[in-house]
Amino acid sequence: MHLSPLDYSLQFNMAVVLKQQVENVVESTQRSHNKFIEAQKEQRVFVPEIKIEELEQVKMYIYI
């Protein structure tokens, strides 16, 4: 696109590809959300409490 910025077919194709990717992400997020809601209704979800010390350890490993 940078070689031919006025080629509108390239811009259109890029827009179509980006739209498809966004739709895939939204559908995946909706499926995950629905699974979470169903599990929560059945009280199958357990979210452990995260301690500050654990976060500091993760932060330390990221910067190594």
MIKOL-846781 format. One record per atom (N, C-alpha, C): residue in one letter; atom name; x, y, z. Coordinates in pm, 1 decimal, padded with zeros to 6 digits. Example, Ala and Ser with C-alpha at 12.3 -4.5 7.8 and 13.67 -1.06 7.14 Angstrom:
2
{node "A" "N" {01319.0 -00569.0 00780.0}};
{node "A" "CA" {01230.0 -00450.0 00780.0}};
{node "A" "C" {01320.0 -00330.0 00780.0}};
{node "S" "N" {01285.0 -00225.0 00708.0}};
{node "S" "CA" {01367.0 -00106.0 00714.0}};
{node "S" "C" {01290.0 00003.0 00787.0}};
//
This chain:
64
{node "M" "N" {00082.6 -00119.6 00000.0}};
{node "M" "CA" {00000.0 00000.0 00000.0}};
{node "M" "C" {00086.3 00125.1 00000.0}};
{node "H" "N" {00201.7 00118.2 00063.0}};
{node "H" "CA" {00285.7 00237.8 00066.3}};
{node "H" "C" {00348.1 00267.4 -00070.7}};
{node "L" "N" {00356.3 00165.3 -00157.1}};
{node "L" "CA" {00410.1 00188.4 -00291.5}};
{node "L" "C" {00306.4 00247.9 -00385.6}};
{node "S" "N" {00179.7 00221.9 -00353.7}};
{node "S" "CA" {00072.8 00269.7 -00440.0}};
{node "S" "C" {-00043.9 00319.1 -00352.8}};
{node "P" "N" {-00026.2 00432.5 -00287.2}};
{node "P" "CA" {-00126.4 00479.1 -00190.8}};
{node "P" "C" {-00261.8 00516.2 -00252.0}};
{node "L" "N" {-00266.7 00540.5 -00380.7}};
{node "L" "CA" {-00393.2 00577.9 -00443.2}};
{node "L" "C" {-00466.0 00458.1 -00505.4}};
{node "D" "N" {-00411.3 00339.3 -00487.2}};
{node "D" "CA" {-00476.8 00218.4 -00537.5}};
{node "D" "C" {-00585.1 00177.7 -00437.7}};
{node "Y" "N" {-00707.6 00216.1 -00468.3}};
{node "Y" "CA" {-00817.8 00195.3 -00374.9}};
{node "Y" "C" {-00856.4 00049.1 -00360.7}};
{node "S" "N" {-00823.1 -00032.8 -00458.6}};
{node "S" "CA" {-00853.0 -00175.5 -00445.5}};
{node "S" "C" {-00769.1 -00237.9 -00334.2}};
{node "L" "N" {-00644.5 -00192.4 -00319.2}};
{node "L" "CA" {-00561.4 -00240.5 -00208.9}};
{node "L" "C" {-00618.8 -00197.9 -00074.4}};
{node "Q" "N" {-00663.3 -00074.7 -00067.0}};
{node "Q" "CA" {-00723.5 -00026.1 00057.1}};
{node "Q" "C" {-00850.8 -00103.5 00089.2}};
{node "F" "N" {-00931.3 -00131.1 -00013.8}};
{node "F" "CA" {-01053.6 -00206.6 00006.9}};
{node "F" "C" {-01022.0 -00348.1 00055.7}};
{node "N" "N" {-00925.6 -00413.4 -00008.9}};
{node "N" "CA" {-00888.1 -00549.3 00031.7}};
{node "N" "C" {-00836.0 -00552.4 00174.8}};
{node "M" "N" {-00757.3 -00453.0 00210.7}};
{node "M" "CA" {-00706.8 -00445.7 00348.1}};
{node "M" "C" {-00821.7 -00427.6 00446.5}};
{node "A" "N" {-00917.2 -00345.9 00410.9}};
{node "A" "CA" {-01033.3 -00323.3 00497.4}};
{node "A" "C" {-01113.4 -00451.4 00514.4}};
{node "V" "N" {-01129.7 -00527.2 00406.9}};
{node "V" "CA" {-01204.4 -00653.8 00414.9}};
{node "V" "C" {-01133.3 -00752.7 00506.4}};
{node "V" "N" {-01003.0 -00762.8 00491.6}};
{node "V" "CA" {-00925.2 -00855.3 00575.2}};
{node "V" "C" {-00933.5 -00814.1 00722.1}};
{node "L" "N" {-00917.8 -00685.5 00749.2}};
{node "L" "CA" {-00926.1 -00637.5 00887.4}};
{node "L" "C" {-01064.6 -00661.5 00945.9}};
{node "K" "N" {-01168.2 -00640.8 00866.8}};
{node "K" "CA" {-01305.1 -00664.7 00913.2}};
{node "K" "C" {-01324.7 -00812.0 00948.9}};
{node "Q" "N" {-01272.4 -00901.8 00867.1}};
{node "Q" "CA" {-01284.6 -01044.9 00895.9}};
{node "Q" "C" {-01211.0 -01081.4 01024.0}};
{node "Q" "N" {-01095.1 -01024.4 01043.3}};
{node "Q" "CA" {-01019.7 -01052.1 01165.6}};
{node "Q" "C" {-01094.7 -01002.5 01288.7}};
{node "V" "N" {-01152.0 -00884.3 01279.0}};
{node "V" "CA" {-01228.1 -00829.3 01391.6}};
{node "V" "C" {-01349.2 -00917.0 01421.3}};
{node "E" "N" {-01417.8 -00962.6 01317.1}};
{node "E" "CA" {-01533.7 -01049.5 01337.6}};
{node "E" "C" {-01492.1 -01178.9 01407.3}};
{node "N" "N" {-01377.6 -01234.6 01369.2}};
{node "N" "CA" {-01329.0 -01356.4 01434.5}};
{node "N" "C" {-01299.8 -01332.3 01582.1}};
{node "V" "N" {-01238.0 -01220.3 01612.1}};
{node "V" "CA" {-01206.0 -01188.4 01751.3}};
{node "V" "C" {-01333.5 -01168.6 01831.7}};
{node "V" "N" {-01430.6 -01098.0 01775.3}};
{node "V" "CA" {-01556.0 -01072.7 01846.6}};
{node "V" "C" {-01630.1 -01203.6 01870.8}};
{node "E" "N" {-01636.8 -01290.2 01771.1}};
{node "E" "CA" {-01705.0 -01418.7 01788.0}};
{node "E" "C" {-01637.1 -01503.4 01894.0}};
{node "S" "N" {-01505.6 -01505.7 01892.0}};
{node "S" "CA" {-01430.6 -01582.0 01991.7}};
{node "S" "C" {-01454.4 -01527.5 02132.1}};
{node "T" "N" {-01454.9 -01395.7 02143.3}};
{node "T" "CA" {-01479.1 -01332.6 02272.8}};
{node "T" "C" {-01620.1 -01361.2 02322.0}};
{node "Q" "N" {-01717.2 -01357.6 02231.8}};
{node "Q" "CA" {-01855.0 -01387.6 02270.1}};
{node "Q" "C" {-01867.8 -01532.4 02316.9}};
{node "R" "N" {-01803.3 -01625.5 02246.4}};
{node "R" "CA" {-01808.9 -01766.4 02288.5}};
{node "R" "C" {-01746.7 -01783.1 02426.7}};
{node "S" "N" {-01631.9 -01720.5 02448.0}};
{node "S" "CA" {-01565.9 -01729.6 02578.2}};
{node "S" "C" {-01652.7 -01669.1 02687.4}};
{node "H" "N" {-01713.1 -01556.0 02658.2}};
{node "H" "CA" {-01799.0 -01489.6 02755.7}};
{node "H" "C" {-01919.1 -01576.9 02789.0}};
{node "N" "N" {-01980.8 -01636.7 02686.6}};
{node "N" "CA" {-02095.8 -01722.8 02711.6}};
{node "N" "C" {-02058.2 -01844.0 02795.2}};
{node "K" "N" {-01940.9 -01902.5 02768.8}};
{node "K" "CA" {-01893.8 -02015.6 02850.1}};
{node "K" "C" {-01873.1 -01972.2 02994.3}};
{node "F" "N" {-01816.9 -01853.7 03013.0}};
{node "F" "CA" {-01794.5 -01802.1 03148.3}};
{node "F" "C" {-01926.9 -01781.7 03220.8}};
{node "I" "N" {-02025.5 -01723.3 03152.1}};
{node "I" "CA" {-02156.4 -01698.6 03213.7}};
{node "I" "C" {-02223.8 -01829.8 03251.7}};
{node "E" "N" {-02218.8 -01927.9 03162.4}};
{node "E" "CA" {-02279.4 -02058.0 03192.2}};
{node "E" "C" {-02210.7 -02125.0 03310.7}};
{node "A" "N" {-02079.3 -02120.4 03313.8}};
{node "A" "CA" {-02005.4 -02180.1 03424.7}};
{node "A" "C" {-02036.5 -02107.6 03554.8}};
{node "Q" "N" {-02051.8 -01976.8 03547.6}};
{node "Q" "CA" {-02082.5 -01899.2 03667.0}};
{node "Q" "C" {-02221.0 -01934.0 03719.6}};
{node "K" "N" {-02316.1 -01953.4 03628.7}};
{node "K" "CA" {-02450.8 -01991.8 03669.9}};
{node "K" "C" {-02450.2 -02126.0 03741.4}};
{node "E" "N" {-02364.2 -02214.7 03695.7}};
{node "E" "CA" {-02354.8 -02347.2 03756.5}};
{node "E" "C" {-02254.7 -02349.7 03871.6}};
{node "Q" "N" {-02202.1 -02235.8 03905.6}};
{node "Q" "CA" {-02105.7 -02219.1 04014.6}};
{node "Q" "C" {-01984.3 -02309.1 03996.2}};
{node "R" "N" {-01934.9 -02316.3 03873.1}};
{node "R" "CA" {-01816.7 -02395.6 03843.3}};
{node "R" "C" {-01692.0 -02309.1 03835.5}};
{node "V" "N" {-01708.5 -02179.2 03846.3}};
{node "V" "CA" {-01595.0 -02089.8 03828.8}};
{node "V" "C" {-01529.8 -02061.8 03963.4}};
{node "F" "N" {-01400.9 -02078.2 03965.3}};
{node "F" "CA" {-01324.2 -02041.2 04083.4}};
{node "F" "C" {-01212.9 -01948.8 04038.7}};
{node "V" "N" {-01213.5 -01829.7 04088.4}};
{node "V" "CA" {-01110.0 -01733.1 04054.7}};
{node "V" "C" {-01022.9 -01713.5 04177.6}};
{node "P" "N" {-00901.0 -01762.8 04172.5}};
{node "P" "CA" {-00814.3 -01747.4 04289.1}};
{node "P" "C" {-00775.3 -01602.1 04310.7}};
{node "E" "N" {-00756.1 -01568.3 04433.6}};
{node "E" "CA" {-00712.8 -01433.0 04466.0}};
{node "E" "C" {-00563.8 -01420.4 04435.9}};
{node "I" "N" {-00528.2 -01317.5 04365.5}};
{node "I" "CA" {-00387.8 -01296.4 04329.4}};
{node "I" "C" {-00325.6 -01200.8 04429.7}};
{node "K" "N" {-00213.5 -01241.7 04482.8}};
{node "K" "CA" {-00145.0 -01160.1 04581.8}};
{node "K" "C" {-00043.3 -01068.9 04514.0}};
{node "I" "N" {-00015.6 -00956.1 04577.1}};
{node "I" "CA" {00080.7 -00859.1 04524.0}};
{node "I" "C" {00218.0 -00922.7 04507.3}};
{node "E" "N" {00257.5 -01009.3 04598.7}};
{node "E" "CA" {00388.1 -01074.1 04590.4}};
{node "E" "C" {00399.7 -01158.0 04463.2}};
{node "E" "N" {00291.2 -01225.7 04426.5}};
{node "E" "CA" {00292.3 -01306.3 04304.5}};
{node "E" "C" {00308.1 -01217.3 04181.2}};
{node "L" "N" {00240.0 -01104.6 04180.7}};
{node "L" "CA" {00252.2 -01011.8 04068.6}};
{node "L" "C" {00393.2 -00955.2 04058.1}};
{node "E" "N" {00453.6 -00926.7 04171.7}};
{node "E" "CA" {00590.4 -00875.2 04170.9}};
{node "E" "C" {00687.0 -00979.7 04114.9}};
{node "Q" "N" {00664.3 -01107.6 04145.7}};
{node "Q" "CA" {00750.1 -01213.1 04091.7}};
{node "Q" "C" {00736.0 -01221.2 03940.0}};
{node "V" "N" {00613.1 -01212.0 03891.7}};
{node "V" "CA" {00590.5 -01215.4 03747.3}};
{node "V" "C" {00657.9 -01096.4 03681.5}};
{node "K" "N" {00642.9 -00979.7 03742.4}};
{node "K" "CA" {00703.9 -00858.4 03688.4}};
{node "K" "C" {00855.8 -00872.7 03682.7}};
{node "M" "N" {00913.0 -00936.3 03783.8}};
{node "M" "CA" {01056.3 -00955.8 03789.3}};
{node "M" "C" {01102.8 -01046.3 03675.0}};
{node "Y" "N" {01026.5 -01149.6 03643.2}};
{node "Y" "CA" {01064.4 -01242.2 03535.6}};
{node "Y" "C" {01049.6 -01178.8 03398.2}};
{node "I" "N" {00957.2 -01087.5 03384.2}};
{node "I" "CA" {00936.9 -01022.3 03254.9}};
{node "I" "C" {01056.8 -00937.7 03217.3}};
{node "Y" "N" {01117.6 -00872.4 03312.3}};
{node "Y" "CA" {01227.4 -00779.8 03283.3}};
{node "Y" "C" {01364.6 -00846.1 03283.4}};
{node "I" "N" {01369.4 -00977.3 03301.4}};
{node "I" "CA" {01499.9 -01046.0 03301.9}};
{node "I" "C" {01546.1 -01067.8 03160.1}};
//
